[in-house]
Amino acid sequence: MENILEVQNLAFSFNTYAGEVQAVRGVSFSLKEGETLGLVGESGCGKSVTARSIVRLNPPYPTGEVKGGSILFKGRDVNKVSTKEMEEIRAKDIRMIFQDPMTCLNPTMTIGNQISEGILKASKNMSKRDARERAIEMLDLVGIPSPEDRYRQYPHEFSGGMRQRVMIALAIAVTPKLLIADEPTTALDVTTQAQILALIKKMQIEFKTAIIMITHDLGVVASSADKIAIMYAGKITEAGPADEIFERPAHPYTWGLLKSIPRLDSDVKQKLTPILGTPPDLFNPPEGCPFAARCPYAMKICRMYEPGTVTISQEHTANCWLYHEMAGNVLNPITGKMVKA
């Protein structure tokens, strides 16, 4: 099966009065039809900037600037298509669920009109009546009760969980080829989180949509992602199939993320292990490994030279000096096995 999306060596910077912020620095990944990629990392690591680059929603030059790389969607580089063509791609093929639905939904328009408008932009030959019926069908599909009545209501009349469901209905109403979900469960209670994730998975199965799930919480993608890319300081530090990332994580940053997640089988008195320190300043990124300053296993070379990509298994890669043949023995705290070159 061919890739529907290929991001190759993407670099994106923000130009500010204080200097250049290198938000994304050489990110590469691919996605097939019906596949889910979990893009995971701390706040400020470049996840959302990467996602917005795919749909060209980052600030344009001179504020924002693509410094290199390509983004191929169905074989076309989205950085090279016209503004009108990009609007058509966003209307039909790539939809995005944003982090805060209240700031993304128009407070002066009814929910139904907002969904109908999106449908009409994607299907210019569809009548307003058919668009209305489709919008009501979508509201019903995402589990909103009394969809005919809700169609005429405004965003402030919905709860946070219901607004997120509306955002999903708005995104899937045109059956997109790619759905980007940027922190779709932020600020929602655990029960609503589970419902939203189950709903996104149901929509994916029904429409065979490829999904990029952006989150800072590995637990969110544990049951939904086919593969995971771990981002740190604008770079991907580890990537591979989801089961391998959880069972055999290879990078110290991934170890830290997993050790900071509460486990059901752990003692209630057991303290979580935080990742000490703060991410590097992207005005002036470090020369070596970006995680070196916070890594308990860092060696002298880590602070001097950036590590290359190491193949852990056929589809599992990591960027770390611990796998060099001259590195000392280190115990993987997750697997309990020694790291081998």
Protein Blocks (a to p, Z undefined) as FASTA:
>chain_A
ZZfbdcehiacddddfkbccdfbghiacdddehiacdddddehilpmmmmmmmnopaccd
fkbccfbdcddeehiafklmcfklmmmmmmmmmccddfblmlmpcfkbcfklmmmmmmmm
mmmmbcfklmmmmmmmmmmmnopahkllmmmpcfklpcfklmmmmmmmmmmmnopabdcd
ehklgoiafklmmmmmmmmmmmmmmnopacddddfbfklmmmmpfbdcddeehiafbgcd
fklmmmmccbfklmmmmmmpccfkbcfklccdddedjdddfklccfblfklmmmmkbcfk
lmmpccddddfblmlccddfklpfkbccdddfknopacdZZ
